[in-house]
Each structure stands twice: as C-alpha cells, then as structure tokens.
Amino acid sequence: MDENIKISDKAFLTLKEASDYFNIGQDKIRKLTNEKECEFVLFNGSKRLIKKDNIEKYLNGQYSI
C-alpha cells in the first residue's frame, strides 16, 4: 500500500492526521468522538479513525467547539 497518500485524498484519518489537517488538538477530537451521537468516528478495534467528510461537515456547522 502506498504510504505517501495525501491527507486530502484520504477518506479516514488517524487522530494525529485529523488534528494536523483541521488544526484542532488531538484531545479535543478524542473528546468529541467519545460522544455517543458522534457521526464522524469509526472504531477499528481500539483504533479510532475519523471520517474526514463527516467531521468537515460537523465543523462547518459549529460556531465553536
């Protein structure tokens, strides 16, 4: 698998990638994904993946986080 895929081309991001891409702290993203109604997290075992399109829609609809 190509390790050099651009973050902008990925459908799922790690916490670190999402933090870097959206300029939000990893702890804040982790806190948001702990909410039961969170629609932008996918758990793969204990690994937390962020659905890039879904978090982008979520953030666009927020005044503050």
C-alpha positions in Angstrom: 0.0 0.0 0.0 1.2 3.5 -0.9 2.3 5.3 2.3 2.5 8.6 0.5 -1.2 9.2 0.0 -2.1 12.9 0.6 -4.3 13.5 3.7 -6.7 15.4 1.4 -7.2 12.3 -0.6 -7.9 10.0 2.4 -11.5 9.1 3.5 -10.4 8.2 7.0 -7.8 9.9 9.2 -6.0 9.0 12.3 -6.4 11.3 15.3 -3.0 12.9 14.5 -3.8 13.4 10.9 -7.2 14.9 11.7 -5.5 17.2 14.3 -3.0 18.4 11.8 -5.4 18.7 8.9 -8.1 20.6 10.9 -5.8 22.4 13.3 -7.6 21.0 16.3 -5.9 19.3 19.3 -6.0 15.5 19.5 -7.5 15.7 22.9 -10.4 17.8 21.6 -11.0 15.4 18.7 -10.8 12.5 21.1 -13.4 14.2 23.4 -15.7 14.8 20.5 -15.5 11.2 19.3 -16.3 9.9 22.8 -19.9 11.3 22.5 -22.4 8.6 21.7 -24.0 10.6 18.9 -20.7 11.3 17.1 -21.2 10.5 13.4 -17.6 11.0 12.3 -15.8 8.3 14.2 -15.1 4.7 13.2 -13.6 2.3 15.6 -11.4 -0.4 14.2 -10.8 -2.5 17.4 -9.3 0.1 19.8 -8.1 2.3 16.9 -10.1 5.4 16.3 -10.5 6.6 12.7 -12.0 9.9 11.7 -14.4 10.1 8.8 -12.9 13.2 7.0 -16.0 14.3 5.1 -18.3 13.8 8.2 -16.1 15.8 10.6 -15.7 18.5 8.0 -19.5 18.9 7.7 -19.7 18.8 11.5 -17.1 21.6 11.9 -18.7 23.7 9.2 -21.9 23.7 11.2 -20.3 24.8 14.5 -19.8 28.2 15.9 -17.3 27.0 18.5 -16.0 23.6 19.8 
